[in-house]
Amino acid sequence: MRGSLDAAEIFPPAPQSPEVEPDLKVSIILSPCFSLLPFACLVDSLRFAADTADYSRRIYCHWQVIAPELKPIKASCGIDVNPEQTLDQVNSSDYLIVIGGRLPLSMDVSEETLHFLQQEHSCGRKIIGICTGSFILARAGLLNGYHCAVNDQHLHQMQQLYPQVKSTSKINFLEDNGVITCNGGTSALDLVFSLIETHCGKARAIKALSGLVLDHRHQEYYAVDRPYGHLLSCGNWQVEQAVALMQRNLSEPLSIAKLAVQLNTTTRALNRAFKKHTNDSPSVISRNMRLALGHWLLTNTARSITQISLECGFSDAPHFSRLFKQVYSVPPGRARSARI
């Protein structure tokens, strides 16, 4: 008798990647002795938002590390990161992000990098400085006379070195004159969630949030627009964790049996818990969550109904359309045209 599912059943291979233009593209410049934490916050948030489930493909978001030359860049903690492209090879991005770190070492960027930042800003590219990346932008002259968010421990240093910059430590991130500055650390999460929501929509921001296991701490910002978000704190651990798993696997929905295995419980116990707290079965709630994602994609993107149905974990467009009409009383095409 079989005792458990095998790895191939629990971790299915990635489906075929859809051929779509990324909604958000960023190029990242790492300073000497850069801080690893804001870099990790940025990249992992984009990673979760960029793909279905946890396949980590650069589909809906794209990121790349760039530098004057393809040599490893050492973080302040001693870990090396290899650039993927040189500055003269960079394709167009929505944002050019500079991540700083330990001062004064992080300010020691090349004149080529400073000129590149000035040129990109003059062409209308949005520039972002995270952590002490703001010092590099100030050195490039991009912050003269404009507001800038700085970590409290470096505020006095910024005021001494660049008195013409209107620096403040009272806000996590701000934008002025096409330049966004963020005071670093985990504040980078607030910034990247804002970027993802702006370019990719709230559904993908929520996916990134859930993937980083931050949904409870940031729940007040996202639960209003998330179907069944209130169940994340309903008081029953089985329901709470099952809903969190459903949110992280909207494109590759887990069966009730697989949910039960991952939660180390039984399908009967899981169904009973959902019935008590929701009056619905786990399968109905999972379906409605995926339909809600489909509704958002219909009214906020130009993707085809077939693409949306597959991204929301339905076998085909007719199946998605039939269930969509049952819940929203109109077919997907009409919901899109009417922006219901």
C-alpha positions as CSV (number, residue, x, y, z in Angstrom):
1,M,0.0,0.0,0.0
2,R,1.3,3.4,-1.0
3,G,2.1,5.6,2.0
4,S,2.7,9.0,0.4
5,L,2.9,10.9,-2.9
6,D,6.2,10.9,-4.7
7,A,8.2,14.0,-5.5
8,A,7.1,14.2,-9.2
9,E,3.5,14.4,-8.1
10,I,4.1,17.1,-5.4
11,F,6.5,19.1,-7.6
12,P,5.2,19.0,-11.2
13,P,7.5,20.4,-14.0
14,A,7.0,24.0,-15.1
15,P,4.4,24.5,-17.8
16,Q,5.4,26.1,-21.1
17,S,6.3,29.7,-20.7
18,P,3.8,32.1,-22.3
19,E,5.3,34.5,-24.9
20,V,4.5,37.8,-23.3
21,E,6.4,41.1,-22.9
22,P,7.4,41.6,-19.2
23,D,5.2,44.1,-17.4
24,L,8.2,45.3,-15.4
25,K,11.8,45.4,-16.4
26,V,14.7,46.6,-14.1
27,S,18.4,46.9,-14.4
28,I,20.4,46.8,-11.2
29,I,23.8,48.5,-10.5
30,L,25.5,47.2,-7.3
31,S,28.0,49.5,-5.6
32,P,31.2,48.2,-4.1
33,C,30.4,46.7,-0.7
34,F,26.7,46.8,-1.4
35,S,24.1,45.7,1.2
36,L,22.8,42.2,0.4
37,L,19.5,42.6,2.2
38,P,17.8,45.2,0.0
39,F,19.1,43.5,-3.1
40,A,17.6,40.2,-1.9
41,C,14.3,41.9,-1.0
42,L,14.2,43.4,-4.5
43,V,15.1,40.3,-6.6
44,D,13.1,37.7,-4.6
45,S,10.0,39.9,-4.7
46,L,10.3,40.2,-8.5
47,R,11.0,36.5,-8.7
48,F,7.7,35.5,-7.0
49,A,5.8,38.1,-9.0
50,A,7.4,37.1,-12.3
51,D,6.0,33.6,-12.7
52,T,3.3,31.2,-11.9
53,A,3.6,29.0,-8.7
54,D,7.3,29.0,-7.7
55,Y,9.1,28.3,-11.0
56,S,11.2,31.5,-10.8
57,R,11.2,32.2,-14.6
58,R,11.5,35.9,-15.7
59,I,8.2,36.1,-17.5
60,Y,6.0,38.9,-16.2
61,C,9.0,40.7,-14.5
62,H,12.6,40.9,-15.8
63,W,15.7,41.9,-13.9
64,Q,19.4,41.9,-14.6
65,V,22.6,43.0,-12.8
66,I,24.7,45.4,-14.9
67,A,28.2,46.8,-14.4
68,P,31.0,48.5,-16.4
69,E,32.7,45.1,-16.6
70,L,31.7,41.5,-16.0
71,K,33.7,41.1,-12.8
72,P,32.2,39.8,-9.5
73,I,30.9,42.5,-7.1
74,K,31.4,41.9,-3.4
75,A,28.7,42.6,-0.9
76,S,29.4,44.1,2.5
77,C,28.9,40.5,3.9
78,G,31.6,39.1,1.6
79,I,29.3,37.4,-1.0
80,D,30.1,37.9,-4.6
81,V,27.4,38.6,-7.3
82,N,28.3,38.3,-11.0
83,P,26.9,41.0,-13.4
84,E,25.0,39.7,-16.4
85,Q,25.6,42.6,-18.8
86,T,27.9,45.6,-19.2
87,L,26.5,49.1,-19.3
88,D,26.9,49.4,-23.1
89,Q,24.9,46.2,-23.6
90,V,21.9,47.2,-21.6
91,N,18.5,47.0,-23.2
92,S,15.7,49.4,-22.3
93,S,14.3,49.0,-18.7
94,D,11.6,50.7,-16.9
95,Y,13.9,51.4,-14.0
96,L,17.6,51.7,-13.4
97,I,18.2,50.7,-9.7
98,V,21.4,51.6,-7.8
99,I,21.9,49.7,-4.5
100,G,24.4,51.1,-2.1
101,G,25.9,49.8,1.1
102,R,28.8,50.4,3.4
103,L,30.1,54.0,3.4
104,P,32.4,55.4,2.2
105,L,33.3,52.3,0.1
106,S,30.0,52.2,-1.7
107,M,30.5,55.7,-3.1
108,D,33.6,54.5,-5.0
109,V,31.9,53.9,-8.4
110,S,33.5,54.5,-11.7
111,E,33.2,57.7,-13.7
112,E,31.7,55.5,-16.4
113,T,28.9,54.5,-14.1
114,L,28.2,58.1,-13.0
115,H,28.1,59.2,-16.7
116,F,25.8,56.3,-17.5
117,L,23.4,57.4,-14.7
118,Q,23.4,61.0,-15.9
119,Q,22.7,59.9,-19.5
120,E,19.9,57.6,-18.6
121,H,18.2,60.2,-16.4
122,S,18.5,62.8,-19.2
123,C,16.8,60.3,-21.6
124,G,13.8,60.0,-19.2
125,R,14.7,56.7,-17.6
126,K,13.4,56.4,-14.0
127,I,16.3,56.1,-11.6
128,I,16.1,54.4,-8.1
129,G,18.6,54.7,-5.3
130,I,18.3,52.1,-2.5
131,C,20.2,52.3,0.8
132,T,23.2,54.5,0.3
133,G,22.6,54.3,-3.4
134,S,21.3,57.8,-2.8
135,F,24.8,59.0,-2.1
136,I,25.9,57.8,-5.6
137,L,22.9,59.6,-7.2
138,A,23.8,62.7,-5.3
139,R,27.4,62.4,-6.5
140,A,26.1,62.1,-10.0
141,G,24.2,65.4,-9.5
142,L,20.8,63.8,-9.9
143,L,19.5,65.0,-6.5
144,N,20.6,68.7,-6.5
145,G,17.6,70.7,-5.2
146,Y,15.4,67.7,-4.9
147,H,14.0,65.6,-2.1
148,C,15.7,62.3,-1.0
149,A,14.9,59.5,1.5
150,V,17.9,58.6,3.6
151,N,18.4,56.1,6.4
152,D,18.5,58.0,9.8
153,Q,22.1,56.8,10.6
154,H,23.3,58.4,7.3
155,L,21.2,61.6,7.3
156,H,23.8,63.8,8.9
157,Q,26.5,62.5,6.4
158,M,24.2,63.3,3.4
159,Q,23.6,66.8,4.8
160,Q,27.3,67.4,5.2
161,L,28.4,66.0,1.9
162,Y,25.5,67.3,-0.2
163,P,23.8,70.2,1.5
164,Q,21.9,71.0,-1.8
165,V,19.9,67.8,-1.5
166,K,16.7,68.0,0.5
167,S,17.2,64.8,2.5
168,T,14.8,63.3,5.0
169,S,14.7,60.2,7.2
170,K,11.0,60.4,7.9
171,I,9.8,58.4,5.0
172,N,10.7,54.9,3.6
173,F,10.8,56.0,-0.1
174,L,9.9,59.0,-2.2
175,E,10.1,60.3,-5.8
176,D,11.2,63.7,-7.0
177,N,12.3,64.7,-10.5
178,G,12.1,61.2,-11.9
179,V,14.4,59.8,-9.2
180,I,13.1,57.5,-6.4
181,T,15.1,57.1,-3.2
182,C,14.6,54.4,-0.6
183,N,16.3,54.4,2.8
184,G,17.2,50.7,2.5
185,G,16.9,47.5,4.6
186,T,13.5,45.9,4.4
187,S,12.0,49.3,3.3
188,A,13.0,48.0,-0.1
189,L,10.1,45.6,0.2
190,D,7.6,48.5,0.4
191,L,9.2,50.0,-2.7
192,V,9.2,46.9,-4.8
193,F,5.6,46.0,-3.8
194,S,4.6,49.4,-5.0
195,L,6.4,48.9,-8.3
196,I,4.9,45.5,-8.9
197,E,1.4,46.7,-8.1
198,T,1.8,49.7,-10.4
199,H,3.1,47.7,-13.4
200,C,1.8,44.2,-12.8
201,G,-1.3,44.7,-10.7
202,K,-2.3,44.0,-7.1
203,A,-2.7,40.2,-7.7
204,R,1.0,39.8,-8.5
205,A,2.1,42.1,-5.6
206,I,0.0,39.8,-3.3
207,K,1.7,36.7,-4.8
208,A,5.1,38.2,-4.1
209,L,4.0,39.2,-0.6
210,S,2.7,35.6,0.1
211,G,5.8,34.0,-1.4
212,L,8.0,35.9,1.0
213,V,5.7,34.8,3.9
214,L,5.0,38.4,4.8
215,D,1.3,38.4,4.2
216,H,0.3,38.5,7.9
217,R,2.5,41.5,8.7
218,H,1.4,43.5,5.6
219,Q,-2.2,42.1,5.6
220,E,-3.8,45.4,6.3
221,Y,-2.5,46.8,3.0
222,Y,-3.7,43.9,0.8
223,A,-6.5,41.9,2.4
224,V,-9.3,44.3,1.3
225,D,-8.7,43.4,-2.3
226,R,-7.9,39.7,-1.8
227,P,-10.7,37.1,-1.8
228,Y,-10.9,35.3,1.5
229,G,-8.0,37.3,2.9
230,H,-9.9,37.4,6.2
231,L,-9.4,33.6,6.5
232,L,-5.7,34.1,7.0
233,S,-6.5,35.0,10.6
234,C,-9.7,33.1,11.2
235,G,-8.3,31.2,14.2
236,N,-8.1,27.7,12.6
237,W,-4.6,26.9,11.6
238,Q,-5.7,24.4,8.9
239,V,-7.9,26.9,7.2
240,E,-5.3,29.7,7.5
241,Q,-2.4,27.6,6.1
242,A,-4.6,26.1,3.4
243,V,-5.7,29.5,2.1
244,A,-2.1,30.7,2.1
245,L,-1.1,27.7,0.0
246,M,-4.0,28.4,-2.3
247,Q,-2.9,32.0,-2.8
248,R,0.7,30.8,-3.6
249,N,-0.5,28.3,-6.2
250,L,-3.2,30.0,-8.1
251,S,-1.8,28.9,-11.5
252,E,-1.1,25.4,-10.4
253,P,-3.9,24.6,-7.9
254,L,-3.3,21.9,-5.4
255,S,-5.9,19.2,-5.0
256,I,-7.5,18.8,-1.6
257,A,-5.5,15.6,-1.1
258,K,-2.2,17.4,-1.8
259,L,-3.2,20.3,0.5
260,A,-3.9,17.8,3.3
261,V,-0.5,16.1,2.7
262,Q,1.3,19.4,2.9
263,L,-0.6,20.3,6.1
264,N,-0.1,16.9,7.7
265,T,-3.8,16.4,8.1
266,T,-6.6,14.5,6.4
267,T,-9.0,15.6,3.6
268,R,-11.9,14.9,5.9
269,A,-10.5,17.1,8.7
270,L,-9.7,19.9,6.1
271,N,-13.2,19.8,4.6
272,R,-14.7,19.9,8.1
273,A,-12.6,22.9,9.1
274,F,-13.6,24.8,6.0
275,K,-17.3,24.0,6.4
276,K,-17.2,25.3,9.9
277,H,-15.4,28.6,9.1
278,T,-16.6,29.3,5.6
279,N,-19.7,27.2,4.8
280,D,-17.8,26.2,1.6
281,S,-15.5,23.5,0.6
282,P,-11.7,24.1,0.0
283,S,-12.2,23.4,-3.7
284,V,-14.9,26.0,-4.1
285,I,-12.8,28.6,-2.3
286,S,-9.8,27.7,-4.5
287,R,-11.9,28.0,-7.6
288,N,-13.3,31.4,-6.6
289,M,-9.8,32.8,-5.7
290,R,-8.6,31.8,-9.2
291,L,-11.7,33.3,-10.9
292,A,-11.1,36.5,-9.0
293,L,-7.5,36.6,-10.3
294,G,-8.9,36.0,-13.8
295,H,-11.4,38.8,-13.4
296,W,-8.5,41.2,-12.4
297,L,-6.4,40.1,-15.4
298,L,-9.3,40.5,-17.7
299,T,-9.9,44.1,-16.7
300,N,-6.3,45.2,-16.2
301,T,-4.3,43.5,-18.9
302,A,-4.4,42.8,-22.6
303,R,-3.8,39.0,-22.3
304,S,-6.1,36.7,-24.2
305,I,-8.8,34.8,-22.4
306,T,-6.9,31.6,-23.2
307,Q,-3.7,32.9,-21.6
308,I,-5.7,34.1,-18.6
309,S,-7.5,30.8,-18.1
310,L,-4.2,28.9,-18.1
311,E,-2.5,31.4,-15.7
312,C,-5.4,31.0,-13.3
313,G,-5.1,27.2,-13.3
314,F,-8.0,26.2,-15.5
315,S,-7.7,23.5,-18.2
316,D,-8.9,25.6,-21.1
317,A,-10.8,28.8,-22.0
318,P,-14.2,27.2,-22.2
319,H,-13.9,25.8,-18.7
320,F,-12.8,29.1,-17.4
321,S,-15.5,31.0,-19.2
322,R,-18.3,28.7,-18.0
323,L,-17.3,29.0,-14.4
324,F,-16.7,32.8,-14.7
325,K,-20.2,33.4,-16.0
326,Q,-21.7,31.3,-13.1
327,V,-19.9,33.6,-10.6
328,Y,-20.0,37.0,-12.3
329,S,-23.2,36.6,-14.4
330,V,-21.5,37.7,-17.6
331,P,-19.0,36.0,-19.9
332,P,-15.3,37.0,-19.7
333,G,-15.4,39.0,-22.9
334,R,-18.2,41.2,-21.8
335,A,-16.6,41.7,-18.4
336,R,-13.5,42.9,-20.1
337,S,-15.3,45.3,-22.5
338,A,-17.5,46.7,-19.8
339,R,-14.7,46.8,-17.1
340,I,-17.2,45.4,-14.7
